[in-house]
Amino acid sequence: MRKFTVGRVWDIPIRIDLSLVVFLPILAWLLGSEAQIDAYAGIVNAVAPTAFAVEVLHAGSNPWLIGIFAAVGLFVGVALHELGHAYAGARYGVETESITLWLLGGLASLSNIPREPEKEFAIALAGPVTSLLVAAVCYLGLYAVPASLPVVGFIVGWLAISNALLAGFNLLPAFPMDGGRVLRAYLARSRPYAVATRTAARVGVAFAVAFAVFGVLYFSPLFLLLAWFVYSAATGESRTVLLDDLLEGLTVDDVAADTPTIDVEASVQAFADRMLADRRTEYAVTRDGAVVGLVSMAALKQVRDVERDAYHVEEVMRSDLPVVERDADAFEALAVLNEGNVGAAFVEHDGERVGIVTRSDYVSLLQARQAFGVTVPA
């Protein structure tokens, strides 16, 4: 969904997803409801130095004030949680590209996850530790808020409890949540990283199933959404680590195949005939020997059959592909394709385009490496 940048901390963009903009008023309404205030009043009063009168919390506009400030305060706590990850990552030289607050909490986009167990352990644990520190500060704040401000005191107490719960929930070993990353770091101490990831991902999938069952039984859409998120993220990261291992030590030059070429002045009909004869679906387009684009079967849909002789390949080719260096890491180049949601990229060397690398090249290489036994341990 669309994201809005609302500020920067340590030069890290803090973004709010549209889902949170929609959800926040609903959350404020829920937190300010009579049932929620009654439920938390007992807990807050149990830890507060002075009990808060429930009837005062329900009076006038107080429920709305409680709902609004509790909802906003909760996501401020989530942002601090993610900044905890960012701070720990910076200590190990890992850059945080952005922090996004969304419907289910927050996401710190780290440039990479260190494979050293002690580093990943520290970065993963930094978020829950930060939440516990925020909870402790809010708890101490209960002693600083005067008794004449019961609404403020209740909100501070609620934030102490919610941040403690946030830390505890994130420590569940539901990979790739914080607890799941702690689990992977622990497993990676005694086994290959890919195996540790696969094991942690299986635990994450088990939690996703449990969340889904809970969501169905108690009709909780949020738990169903959480189940989908954990399942998708766990399986996705497991596949990513597997690909990283299979492509370890390879460059773009190792992946790129000899893509056949066709001249820009060739007609679309000539391209169709060539494709049928060669049984190929992608061609590098050249002008005077230099690669200038890519044309594939999809280009034929742009021209009617009867007009193919009137159009040149140059008019239907793609020339806006991303560019990767010939000696670039193969896995990082694949990430470029994924980020741009494209099927190919130009390959450059010394400032000149020397070819094209496609997703098909990656598929062929990975199939060959697996066929010859180049794979990660089971």
N, C-alpha and C positions, 0 to 999 in steps of 0.2 A: 504494500500500500504506500501511498505518498507519505513522505517524511518532511518535517519542518525543523530546520536548525534554529534552536532557541538561545544558544550561547556556546561559549568555549571555556573549558577548564584545562589548564596546562596545555593549551593549544589543541585540545581534543574537542571536536564538534559534539555537542550534546543535541541529539535529535529526538523529536517526538513523532511517533507514528500516528497516522490518522485514526487507527483503531483506538488509541488511547484518548484522543480528543472526543471520540464518540462515547467511549466507555466511562470516562471520568465523571460526567454528571450523574450517570446511573449509579456508579459506586458511591458518590456523595449522598445520593438519595437513600441508598441501602444502609450506609453507615450511620445516617442520621435518623433511621427508623426507630420506633419505640422498642421493637424486639432486640435490635442490635445494641442499643444503648443499655437496655436492661441486662443483656447477656454479658457485656464487658464491664458494666459498673461493678458487679460482684468481684471480678478479677482485679480491676484497678483498685478498688477499695481495700482489697486484701493486701496490696503491697504499698499503698499510699500512706503517708504518716497521718493524714486526716481524711476520713471518709467523705465522699461527695454525696450530697442528697440527690437521689434519683429524680425527685419531683422538680428540683431546680433545673436539672439537665433537660427535662421535657418542657420547661416553661418557654412560652413565646417563640422567638426565632432561634433559641439555643440549639435545637436539633439540626437546623440548617447550618449553623456555624460549626457545629461538631462535624457534620458530614463533609462540608467543604474543606475545612482545614485538616481533617483526618485523611481524606483522600489525597489531597495535595501533599501532605506531609509523608504519607506512605511512599509516594513515588519520588519524593526527595530522598528518602531513605534508600530506595532502590538505586537511584543515581549514585549515591555515596557508596553503595555496595559495589557497583560496577567500577567506580573510581578506585576502590580498593584493589581490584584486579589490575587496573591500569597502572597504579603506583608500583605494585609488585612486579608487573611485567617490565616497567621502565628500569627497575633495578637490575634486570637481567638482559637489558638491551632489546626488549620486545616492544615495538611501537603499537600503540592503540590508535587505530585509524578513526574510530568513532564510537560513541555510546548512544544506543537507541532505546528509548523507553516506549513500550508498547503494551498491548492488552494484558499479556501474561507477565509483565515485569520489565526486565532490562537485558540488553545484549551488548557486551563489549566486544567490538570487532578487532581482535588482535591480528597483527600482520602475520604471525605464525605462532604455533604452539610448540614450545621447546620439547624435544624428545628426552631430555635428561629428567629422570623421575623427580629428583629433588627440586628442580626448577618448576616443573608443572605442578607439583604438590604445593609449593609456596604460592604460586599464582592463583591456583584454584582455591586454596584455603583463605587467601587474603580477603575475598568478598564476604564470606560468613563472619570472619573476625571483625571486619569493619562494621557489619550489621550489629554484632554484639557490643562493639564500642559505642555505636549510636544508641543502642538500647540502654547501655549503662549511663550515658550522658543524660538521656531522657529520664531515667529513673532518679538520678541525682537532682534533675530539674524539678521533680515532685516536691523536694524539700525547699526549693527556692521560690516556688509559686505561692503567693499569699492566699490564705483561705478565702479572701474576698473575691477571688477569681476562680470559681469552681469549674467553669467551662474550660478555661485555659489549662487548669490542673488535670482535668479529665482527659483532654486531648494529649497532653504530654505523657500521661500514664498510658494511654492507648498506644501511642507511638513506641513507648518502651516495650510493651508487650508484642506489638506487631513486628518490630525489628528483630526481637528475639525469635519469634516464630519464623520470620524470613530466613534467618541464619539456619535454624533447625531444618526447615523444609529444603533449603538448598543443599544441605549436607546429605540428603537421601542419595544413595548410590544409583540414581537414575541417570546414567550417562546419556547426554553430555552435560548434565547439570554439574554444579561444583562437586557434589559428593561423588558423582560418577568419574570425574576427572581425578579426584583424589584416589579413587579405587584403581583407575588405570595406572596412575603413577606408582601405586604400591605394587601392582602386578608386574609392571615393567622392570622392577628391581631384579626379578628372577626369571624373566622370560622375554622373548623378542617383543619389540614395541607393537608390531602388527597383531601378534597373538594377544597381547594385553588389551589392545583396542577392541579386538573381536569379542573377547570375553566380557569386557565392560559394556560393549554394545548389546550383547545378549541380555545382560542384567537390565540395561536400560529398556529394552523391548519388553521384558517381563513387567517392569514397572508401568510401561505404557499400557499394557493389557489390563493391569490392576486399576490404573486410573480410568480406563474406558469402562470397565465393569462398574466401578463406583459411580461414574458419570451416568450410566444407564439406570442403575438401581435407584439412585437418588435424584435423577433428572437434573444433573448439573452440567449445563453446556460448557462451563469453564473447564471442568475436568476432562470432558471429551476433547476440547481444543488442546488442553495440555497433553493428553494422550497422543494426539496426532503430532504435536510438536516434538515430543520426546522420541516417538518412533521414527519420524522422518529424520531428525537430527542425528540420532544414534546410528541408523543404518547408513545415512549419507556420509558421516565421518568415517565409519568403518570402511566404506568403499573408497573414500579419498585416501586413507592411509594405505590400503592395499595397492591402489594405483601408484602412490608415491614410492612404495617399495619395488614394484615391478619396473618403474622407470628410473630407479636410482642409478646415478652415474651416466645417464644418457643425455645427449644434447639434441637440439632440434634437427641437426644434420643427420643424426642417427635415425630419427623417426621419419623424416621427409622422404617420400618415394619419388621416383622419376615421373612426375605428373606429365602426361602428354600435353602438347601445346597446339594452339590453333591461332592463326593470324587474325588481328582485329578486323581486317577487310573481308574476311570470309563471310558468306551469307549465312543466315540462320538455317536455311535448308541444308547447306553444306555441313554445318555443324551437326544437324540431325542425322544426316547420312553417315557422317564420320562416327558419331556416337553409336549408331546401330551396327556399323561394321566392326568397330573396336570393342564393343560391349563395355564401354566405359561411360560414366555419368558425369565426370568432372574434368575440365581442361583448363590449363593455364593459358591465358590470352597474352599474346606477345605482339609488340610493335618493334620492328627492326631488331628482333632478337631479345628485347628487354621485356620482362614480365610486367604487364600493366593491369591485369585483372583476372577474374575467375568466372567461367561460365559453366553452368550445370544444367541438368535436365529441367529443373524448375524454370529456367529461362524460356523454354519452349512455350510455356503457358502464357507468356506475354504477347505472343504473336500468333495470329490465326494461320492455319495451315496454308491457305491460299496466298498469304502475304510473306511467307518465309523467304522467298527469293529477293524481296524488296528491302529487307532489313539486314544489317550487318551485325556481326557478333558484338562489336563495340557498343551497339545500342542496347544490348540486353545483358551485358556482363556486369559483374560486381567489381567496383574499383575502390570501395570504402572499407576494405578489410583491415584489421589491425596488423601491426608489423612486429615481428620478433627477430632477434638476431640468430644467425646460423649456429653460433656456439652457446646459445642460451640453454638453461636447464630445461629438459623436456617436460617435466611436471609443471614448472612455472609457465611454460608456453601453453600447456593445456588449460591452465587456470585462466590465461588471457582469452582463450576461445570461449570458455564457460562464462566469464564475466561479460563478454560482448555478445553472447548467445549467437555465435557465428560458427559456420562449419569449416572455416579455413582462415589462414593468415599468410601474409606475405613474409618471405624469408629474406633477410638482408645480410650482406657481408661487406664491410668497408664502405657503407653508405649506398650500396647498389643492391637492387632486388635481384636475387639469384634463383628464386623459385617460390613454391607454395607448399605449405604443410597443411594437411586436412585431417579431420576427425577420422576419416577412413584409414589414413596412414597409421594413426594411433591404434585403431582396432586391429589392423593387420599385424602390427608389431606386437601388441599384447597377446594376441592369439598365438603368434609364433613363439614368444618367450614362454608362455604357459605350456605349449605343446612340447617344447624342448626341456621342460622341467625347471624353468627359471620362475619360481614362485615363492611365496612366503610360507613359513611353516604353518601347519594346521594346528 
